[in-house]
């Protein structure tokens, strides 16, 4: 329809608005169709033609910037039942940051459900959402491009997978066919951006073994500093030593550590942090702990990783203890990490904070032992927020009653200290993630009896947990 026709329609519209008859002003072609014996009928026919023209001929065209997108993928788990969606939204609202929101979603996934997309969706760059959401992450990042990802990942169909789907596929392959996954990463990684390369190399941690060493060594010339450092840490986990002479960072770090002897009958070597003389020295020591690998540091003193950890004098300098723990988590062998965790746990709760630095590398059994140790002593409850990579929905009621947790919670709830109440809120969010449905139900009842208001926002995740029972009816599913 041209501008003249549009102007004519506008004239007809203005005439009808003022209550006049407009048949005489209509285009000749329209008059032929709208001709009738009655003047009123002519106006009605003309009005129908004009309405059709406005509704169809003048329909706005979509902006060129709009892109047609494929439908949102259907995930492998069923959607959360409609009746539980308000509880999910309440729990997400109370989650203070992306990490805690991810815990809410992880709990839901552990009970066999996914969220409704209107309640929660991962972002296009999400790295912490459960693997079940990979199709949604890729959908957010696809920008209208549709690819297939239901086949096994190969060199040939690599472009058909979006990044999140690739990571999930490669992670599964690292568990069943580690060499095949490594060859794919080795072949396709160099063409990716530094951020994507880093995420791909990180997958080598899964099933890390001696066969991966040549590939990791080849990354010494990678363009990205972060990729080179990550490869170096994984080589250290395999017992591979870094390159460097007497002026290497590990030599400088060794200068911040004192070697000594202890024991009258059985003499043993001890290691401890030398006293720093300034804040600048303390900062430099922290940087060196981050730069160096455990195997290189232990070798510098002529001992094994485990011997170095056994000889370390924990409790002398808290900052140095934490830096060492992070070094062990980042570059220690599996044996060294397990040895340090067992040693710290055996000494009771006084070294809990050091042990928490190891959680990303611990197996599920050791993580649970550490959580139970924390729960036995009420003054360490706040540290649970620092634990990473914990499983959802396993903590029993007996674990909560075996220690000082409940008495401490009851005391705080009955008190008037606002700061302590905030600590209770944070702790209950962690319990909402860790507890079984039965334990969540009993904890809610106990706290309400103690005096916590039934509608308290602090109970949001516990209520969702309690509702996500294992025996949900088939109609819910």
Secondary structure, 3 states (H helix, E strand, C coil): CCHHHHHHHHHHHHHHHCCCCCHHHCCHHHHHHHCCCCHHHHHHHHHHHHHHHHHHHCCCCCCCCCCCCCCCCCCCCEECCHHHHHHHHHHHHHCCCHHHHHHHHHHHHHCCEECCCCCCCCCCCCCCCCHHHHHHHHHHHCCCCCCCCCCCCCCCCHHHCCHHHHHHHHHHHHHHCHHHHHHHHHHHHHHCCHHHHHHHHHHHHCCCCHHHHHHHHHHHHCCCHHHHHHHHHHHHHCCCCCCCCCCCHHHHHHCCEEEEEECCCCCEEEEEECCCCCHHHHHHHHHHHHHCCHHHHHHHCCCCHHHHHHHECCCCCHHHHHHHHHHHHHHCCHHHHHHHHHHHHHCHHHHHHHHHCCHHHCCHHHHHHHHHHHHCCHHHHHHHHHCCCCCCCCECHHHHHCCCHHHHHHHHHHCCCHHHHHHHHHHHHHHHHHECHHHHHHHHHHHHHHCCCCCCHHHHHHHHHHHCCCCCCCCCC
